[in-house]
Amino acid sequence: MACSDSDYAYLRELVLSQSANLIDPSRNALFETRLTPIARIAGAASLEGLVNILRVDRPAHLHRAVAEAMTINETSFFRDVKPFEALRLTILPKLIEQNQSIRKLRIWSAASSTGQEAYSVAILLSEYFPELARWDVKIIGTDISRNVVDYANRARYRRMEVNRGLRARFLMKYFERDGEEWDVCEKVRKLCDFRVANLCAPLPPLPEFDLVMLRNVLLYFPQQDRTCVFSDVYRQMQSQGYLVLGNAEQAEDSTNLFEAQFANECYFYRPVKG
């Protein structure tokens, strides 16, 4: 038996409350695709059966599992060329100049999914800024899903994943092949650290960041949650830091804490000094 409209509404509300991921009713079919494995594990014969378990027993671990399964984890290496060109040509040179006296750099890949964004930034640093080898550099990736955080920390990718967005010379230089899979090399891997964090809940202890990559996640948040996330990000940033959003995202509609700048055909943001 198919789920009723009220069942889908319940699932949408559950995901919203757990992760602030706002799912449009037009995407109800996605529940069937992503939650069927969870239904089997929970002993339910159908999605409708899973909803009944969620409603009646309210098991916290299943609620979290549903939210994680519905979180958008689509990513690739060097996803969208222009932001990485802005990093290489404008943002990173300015940060290196700003931090020359302390020789320290902290970068946050928020909603990092399976790690490709963080490793892409690490490759960019290694390839174009060799002087940073003598700096204290750390890229911290966070995601709500324990599964994708574990995958990122594993630092091993399938052929299909490395074929998406990764130049052949970067693959040969910064990865080691093991059969049909590729391991991120130690030089790049040691720059990155992945942790579980929910952007719409109190954040775990984190350093102040010089650069925050918050791309392609705010699209799925309601307005109120976007405003809260921007406030948290602002508090977590150095006063002269940089914020990079997704191509279809902007801060102006949700906060006055950041001002937009433009370079290399890409918009990015700076904190407004209080």
BAMIZA-666286 format. One record per residue (C-alpha): y, x, z. Coordinates in steps of 0.05 Angstrom, whole numbers. Layout:
# BAMIZA-666286
+--------+--------+--------+
:     yy :     xx :     zz :
+--------+--------+--------+
:      Y :      X :      Z :
...
+--------+--------+--------+
***
This chain:
# BAMIZA-666286
+--------+--------+--------+
:     yy :     xx :     zz :
+--------+--------+--------+
:      0 :      0 :      0 :
:     69 :     27 :    -19 :
:    123 :     38 :     33 :
:    173 :    -18 :     44 :
:    248 :    -10 :     38 :
:    252 :    -10 :    114 :
:    201 :     47 :    117 :
:    242 :     89 :     69 :
:    305 :     73 :    108 :
:    270 :     95 :    172 :
:    249 :    161 :    139 :
:    319 :    174 :    113 :
:    348 :    161 :    182 :
:    296 :    207 :    214 :
:    313 :    264 :    167 :
:    387 :    253 :    177 :
:    381 :    255 :    253 :
:    337 :    316 :    252 :
:    371 :    359 :    200 :
:    434 :    324 :    176 :
:    403 :    322 :    106 :
:    429 :    258 :     74 :
:    378 :    232 :     24 :
:    402 :    181 :    -26 :
:    357 :    119 :    -34 :
:    349 :    136 :   -108 :
:    307 :    196 :    -85 :
:    257 :    155 :    -44 :
:    200 :    178 :    -89 :
:    210 :    249 :    -62 :
:    182 :    226 :      5 :
:    115 :    211 :    -28 :
:    111 :    280 :    -59 :
:    132 :    321 :      1 :
:    103 :    281 :     58 :
:     33 :    266 :     32 :
:      5 :    333 :     58 :
:     36 :    318 :    127 :
:      4 :    248 :    126 :
:    -64 :    279 :    113 :
:    -56 :    329 :    170 :
:    -34 :    272 :    217 :
:    -96 :    232 :    198 :
:    -59 :    178 :    159 :
:    -88 :    151 :     95 :
:    -20 :    139 :     63 :
:     54 :    150 :     72 :
:     59 :     80 :    102 :
:      7 :    102 :    155 :
:     49 :    164 :    171 :
:    110 :    120 :    181 :
:     71 :     77 :    230 :
:     51 :    138 :    270 :
:    123 :    163 :    270 :
:    149 :     95 :    292 :
:     98 :     80 :    346 :
:     78 :    147 :    376 :
:    143 :    184 :    360 :
:    110 :    253 :    362 :
:    166 :    305 :    363 :
:    126 :    356 :    323 :
:    115 :    307 :    266 :
:    188 :    287 :    266 :
:    207 :    360 :    257 :
:    154 :    370 :    204 :
:    181 :    311 :    163 :
:    252 :    338 :    168 :
:    230 :    408 :    147 :
:    190 :    381 :     88 :
:    250 :    343 :     62 :
:    299 :    401 :     69 :
:    319 :    428 :      1 :
:    287 :    497 :     -6 :
:    303 :    509 :    -80 :
:    326 :    580 :    -89 :
:    319 :    642 :   -133 :
:    340 :    714 :   -136 :
:    413 :    723 :   -156 :
:    421 :    648 :   -162 :
:    486 :    634 :   -200 :
:    514 :    698 :   -230 :
:    589 :    690 :   -214 :
:    586 :    692 :   -138 :
:    547 :    757 :   -141 :
:    597 :    786 :   -190 :
:    652 :    766 :   -141 :
:    614 :    801 :    -86 :
:    604 :    865 :   -127 :
:    674 :    870 :   -156 :
:    720 :    840 :   -103 :
:    691 :    819 :    -36 :
:    646 :    877 :    -17 :
:    696 :    931 :    -38 :
:    749 :    898 :      6 :
:    701 :    891 :     65 :
:    681 :    964 :     58 :
:    754 :    984 :     59 :
:    769 :    940 :    119 :
:    710 :    965 :    160 :
:    714 :   1039 :    141 :
:    733 :   1060 :    211 :
:    673 :   1025 :    245 :
:    623 :   1032 :    187 :
:    591 :    966 :    205 :
:    576 :    904 :    163 :
:    546 :    837 :    183 :
:    526 :    785 :    131 :
:    499 :    715 :    143 :
:    456 :    679 :     92 :
:    459 :    609 :    122 :
:    405 :    561 :     99 :
:    369 :    621 :     71 :
:    305 :    585 :     50 :
:    251 :    634 :     29 :
:    297 :    694 :     30 :
:    316 :    707 :    -42 :
:    391 :    703 :    -29 :
:    389 :    752 :     28 :
:    346 :    801 :    -10 :
:    391 :    794 :    -71 :
:    451 :    815 :    -28 :
:    411 :    873 :      0 :
:    393 :    896 :    -71 :
:    467 :    890 :    -90 :
:    487 :    934 :    -32 :
:    433 :    985 :    -47 :
:    447 :    988 :   -121 :
:    523 :    990 :   -123 :
:    546 :   1014 :    -55 :
:    502 :   1074 :    -36 :
:    552 :   1097 :     16 :
:    529 :   1038 :     59 :
:    463 :   1075 :     71 :
:    502 :   1111 :    126 :
:    530 :   1047 :    156 :
:    504 :    997 :    206 :
:    487 :    940 :    159 :
:    448 :    876 :    174 :
:    438 :    813 :    133 :
:    415 :    755 :    177 :
:    383 :    695 :    143 :
:    374 :    629 :    180 :
:    339 :    565 :    161 :
:    317 :    502 :    197 :
:    245 :    510 :    172 :
:    198 :    557 :    209 :
:    153 :    559 :    148 :
:    205 :    586 :    101 :
:    232 :    635 :    153 :
:    161 :    663 :    160 :
:    156 :    666 :     84 :
:    222 :    705 :     80 :
:    201 :    754 :    134 :
:    136 :    765 :     97 :
:    178 :    793 :     39 :
:    124 :    780 :    -13 :
:    136 :    738 :    -75 :
:     94 :    710 :   -131 :
:    104 :    728 :   -204 :
:    138 :    662 :   -218 :
:    189 :    676 :   -163 :
:    208 :    746 :   -184 :
:    214 :    723 :   -256 :
:    270 :    676 :   -236 :
:    337 :    711 :   -237 :
:    313 :    782 :   -222 :
:    329 :    836 :   -273 :
:    269 :    877 :   -295 :
:    300 :    942 :   -271 :
:    313 :    912 :   -202 :
:    241 :    888 :   -199 :
:    215 :    957 :   -216 :
:    263 :    993 :   -169 :
:    263 :    949 :   -108 :
:    194 :    917 :   -108 :
:    122 :    943 :   -104 :
:     68 :    906 :   -142 :
:      4 :    884 :   -108 :
:    -39 :    847 :   -158 :
:     -2 :    783 :   -178 :
:     48 :    789 :   -121 :
:    108 :    834 :   -108 :
:    130 :    863 :    -41 :
:    203 :    877 :    -26 :
:    211 :    952 :    -16 :
:    223 :    979 :     55 :
:    294 :   1002 :     39 :
:    316 :    931 :     22 :
:    271 :    896 :     72 :
:    298 :    933 :    133 :
:    368 :    907 :    118 :
:    346 :    834 :    127 :
:    326 :    794 :    188 :
:    306 :    720 :    185 :
:    311 :    670 :    242 :
:    303 :    595 :    254 :
:    369 :    558 :    263 :
:    394 :    488 :    251 :
:    464 :    487 :    224 :
:    476 :    419 :    256 :
:    453 :    439 :    325 :
:    478 :    492 :    374 :
:    467 :    559 :    340 :
:    425 :    614 :    371 :
:    461 :    678 :    391 :
:    489 :    710 :    328 :
:    539 :    767 :    315 :
:    607 :    757 :    284 :
:    600 :    760 :    209 :
:    643 :    794 :    156 :
:    611 :    752 :    101 :
:    578 :    683 :    104 :
:    538 :    656 :     45 :
:    534 :    580 :     56 :
:    513 :    557 :    -13 :
:    482 :    493 :    -39 :
:    469 :    461 :     28 :
:    532 :    423 :     48 :
:    522 :    376 :    -11 :
:    468 :    342 :     28 :
:    507 :    334 :     93 :
:    550 :    274 :    113 :
:    625 :    287 :    120 :
:    624 :    291 :    196 :
:    569 :    343 :    196 :
:    603 :    384 :    143 :
:    665 :    388 :    186 :
:    624 :    409 :    246 :
:    587 :    463 :    206 :
:    653 :    492 :    180 :
:    679 :    495 :    252 :
:    616 :    532 :    275 :
:    619 :    580 :    216 :
:    693 :    593 :    229 :
:    678 :    612 :    302 :
:    623 :    658 :    278 :
:    666 :    697 :    229 :
:    711 :    758 :    234 :
:    784 :    741 :    224 :
:    785 :    779 :    158 :
:    718 :    754 :    134 :
:    696 :    718 :     71 :
:    659 :    652 :     61 :
:    622 :    637 :     -4 :
:    601 :    565 :    -19 :
:    560 :    535 :    -76 :
:    592 :    522 :   -143 :
:    596 :    447 :   -130 :
:    621 :    454 :    -58 :
:    690 :    461 :    -29 :
:    718 :    467 :     41 :
:    785 :    430 :     30 :
:    756 :    360 :     37 :
:    723 :    376 :    104 :
:    766 :    427 :    141 :
:    833 :    462 :    145 :
:    802 :    525 :    176 :
:    794 :    561 :    110 :
:    839 :    576 :     50 :
:    812 :    584 :    -20 :
:    820 :    646 :    -63 :
:    798 :    660 :   -134 :
:    771 :    723 :   -167 :
:    720 :    741 :   -220 :
:    715 :    668 :   -242 :
:    693 :    647 :   -173 :
:    725 :    612 :   -113 :
:    713 :    637 :    -43 :
:    746 :    626 :     24 :
:    782 :    664 :     79 :
:    791 :    641 :    151 :
:    859 :    614 :    167 :
:    887 :    656 :    223 :
:    899 :    615 :    286 :
+--------+--------+--------+
***
